[in-house]
Amino acid sequence: MQIVIPQLYRAPDFAPEPPVFTSEEDCITTEETPFEVYVYLMAFRSQVNLQEYLQFFSSFLDTYPGFAGLEDNSDVQPEGVSCSVPPHFNLTYVHYLPGGYLNGHTARISYLGKSKFNFLDEARLKEWLTVLHGDKNPKRILDIGTGPGFSAFVLAEMFPEAEVIAVDLGAPYIRWARKWQELRNITNIQFYHANAEEMSWLESESFDLISYAYVLHEMPADNAIRVVNEIYRLLAPGGTMNGFEIPYIEDIASRWAYTEFNTWGHDWQVQGVQGPVVG
């Protein structure tokens, strides 16, 4: 039997030349480079030398712009509202990201996920949001876990008359999103560093559509429930909650096997080196 590895998953024996970004704008606008493809592919071959790979990955990411701001992140928070980051958020580094989502040097790698994850792809997001909600006319939209802003931009362009509020726990990612917003000249979004478990700064029953993509699976159940409770508090009567998530496997044995395969046997509740997906 001959096994053929698809081209997408082949990596060269030597590393291509790494990119050098001299500005945040370059970091946002430059297409994925061969070296970044190489780094991504090598991650999935690092099961036996994960710590060594992460050291290499971290040293490379440190060459990226860090999307830094004020030390207390008040430059990207709602006026007069601080953001409490829950302990689980940086306990483990999801998707290999050294320092997690709080490390601004990882923002570009997360952004490049648009070519790898279905609902980070704006075309696919627009396709399904149109199918599900294209007939609606929301005036106020909340996007939870916006990351670099993919879904927020799609919603803003689909509903140009709506006000879009987009929140994320990663302050550097909000700075990325605001910079990208300037480059795209989209004016109906407000990006904020905020915790979706507690959004008392937003008025109850004030949103017609609340959406999230790939968010709840990256937190413990208690935290996820608090996010959902806030969604219900904020939805206007007759409003819509939209969520794109990884499949939930009801069969316990199948779920265990799926989890072990995707986390390489690591427990997300144990601090330290983890496998590719911890959820």
N, C-alpha and C positions, 0 to 999 in steps of 0.2 A: 504494500500500500504506500502510495506517495502522498505526503502531506504538503500542500501548497499554502504558504502564508501570504495572505492578501497584501498588496503593496502598501496599504495604509499602515500595516503593523510591522513592516520591515524597517530595521535600523541599520545604518552603515557600520562597518567595523571601526571607523574613526569618526571623531566629532567634526562637524562642519564648523566654520568660523562663527564665533558667537557675535551677536549684535551689540552695538554700543548706542545707547540712547542718551542724548545730551539735554533733553527737555521733556517735560510731561506731555507736551503736545506730540512730540515724536513717538513717545511711548504709546499713545492712544491711536495715532493714525497709521502707524507702520503695520503692514500685513505680517502674519506669522512667518518667521524665518526658518530655514532648514535646521538651524541649531536648536530652536525651540521645539520643533517637531521631534528631533533626536532626543532631547531631554525628556520629553513626555513619554516617548516610547521606552526609553531606558528605565523609567520608573516601574514599568510593569515587568521588568526583568530583574528587579532588585530584591526579590523576596529573601534571598539568602545573604544579601549584604545591604540591608535597608539603611542601617545607620551610616554606613560609608556613602551611600547614594545621597542621603539627606544632607550630609555635610557638603558634598559637591554641589547639590542643588541650591543650598542656602548661600554658598559663596558666589554662585552665579547670580542669584536673585538680588544680592546686595548691590549689584552694578546697576539695577533698575532705579528710576526715580522712586522716592518713598511716599510721595503725596502727603507730606507732613503739614501740620498746622499748629495751632495753639496747643500747649501741653494738656490743657483740660478739655480740648476739643470743642470749646464753646463757639468756635468759628463756624461750625457746621451743625450746631444744635438749635432747636427753636429758642427764640429769645427768652432768657430767664429760666430755661428748663434744662436740667442736667440729665445725663443718661447713665444709668447703672447697668454695667455689663454683667450678666449672670455668670457664676463660676464655671459652668459647663462649657461656655463659649470658646474658651482657649485651653481647656483641659487637655484636649487632643487636637492634633493638627490635621483637619479633614483634607483629603485629597493631597496629601504630602506637603501641604503649604507650611514651610518653616515659619513659626511665629503666628500661624493661623491668619484669620481675616483682620486681626489687629495690626499686622505687619504690612504697611503700605507697599513694600517691595513685591508683595505677592499679587497686587491688583491686576497687573497685566496678564499673569498666568491664568487667573480666574476669567478675565476678559476673553482670552483665547479659547476658553471652553465653549464659545459660541459655535465652533466647528466640530464639537464632540458630544454635546448634550442637547437633546431635542428642544427643550424649552429655554435655551439660551440663544437659540437661533431666531432672530427677529422675524424672518419670513414665516417660519413655522408657528411662532407665537401669533402673528397676525392672522394666519390661516385659521387657527383654532379659535382664537378670540372672536373672529368674524363669524364663524359657524355658530358659536355658542351665544354671543352677545351682540352681534352686528346690528340686530334690529332694535337695540336699546338706545336710549338717549340720556346717559348719565351726565349729571352736572358736576358731580364731585366724586373723585376716584381716589382710593388709597391702595398703594402698592407696597406690600410688606416683604422685607428681605430683598430689596431691589438690587443689591450688589453694585455692579458697574452701571446699572440702569436699563438693561435690555427691555424688560417688560414695561417699565414706566414710559420709555420712548415710544413703544408701539401703541400703548394706550393713549398717550398724548396726541399722536398723529392720527389715530382712528377717531378720536373724539376731540377735535380741536377747540370746541367751545367749552370743554370741561376743565375744571381745575384738578390737577393730579398732584397728590401728596405722596412722596416716596420715602420710605424709611429703611434704615439698615443699622446693625450694631457695629459695623466696621467703619469708623470715621474716615480712614484713608479712602475707602471705596466711595464714600459720599463725595469726597473732594474730587476723585476721578470723575464721578457722574456729573458734578457741577462743571468741571472743565470740559467734558464731552458735550454737555448741554450748550455751552458757549460756542463750541465748534460747529454744532449742528443747528444753532440758532432756533432752538425750540423754547418758547417762552411760557408755556402753560404747565410747567412742572416746578414743584418746590421739593428739593432733596434735603433730608434731615438725618442726622445721627440720632437714633432713638431706639428704645426697646419696645417692641410690639406687645410685650406682656403688660405694659403699663403706659397707656397713652392718655392720661387724664387731661393733658393739654389740648386734646381734641374733643369737640362737643359730641355728646351722645346723639345717635340717630341722624348723623350729618353726612353720611356717604351713601351714594346710590349703588356703587360697585366697589367691592374690596377684593383684591386679587393677590395671590402669592404663587411663586413657582420654585419648587425644590427647596422648601424651607423647613417644614415641620419635621422631616425625617432626620434633621441634624440636631435635634434637641431631645432631652428626656420627656417622657409623657406628661409630667406635671407642668413643665414649661409650655408644651404644645397646647395643653388645655387652657392655660391662661391666655395664650394668644387667641385661641378660638373664642374664648369668652369676650375678649376685647372686640373681636370682629363683630360678634352679635350685638354688643353694646353700641358700636359705632354705626351699624347699618341702619339706614332709614327704613321706615315701613315699606315693604315691597321691594327692598333692595336685594342685591345679588352678591353672594360670596362665590368667587371662582378660585379653584386651587388646582395646580398641576403638581403631582407628586409621583414618587416612585411607587410601584405596585405594593400593596399590602398583602402578604401571603398569609391566608387564614390558617392553613394546616401547620401545626406547630413543628412537626418534624421537617417539613419542607422549608419552613422559615428558618429553622436552625441551620440547615445545610446551606441555604442561600447566604445567611449571615457569615458563617464560617468561611465560605468560599470568597466572599467579597471583602472580608476584613483580615484574611490570613490568620484567623484564630485569635486576633488581639481583641481585648475588651476595651471599649471606648471609655469605660469608667476608671481605667488604670492609666495614670499619667505616664506619658513617654511615647516612644516610637510606635507608630501605628501603620496599618496597611492602607490600601488605596481608598477605601470607602468606609467611613465610620458613621453609622447612622442608627 
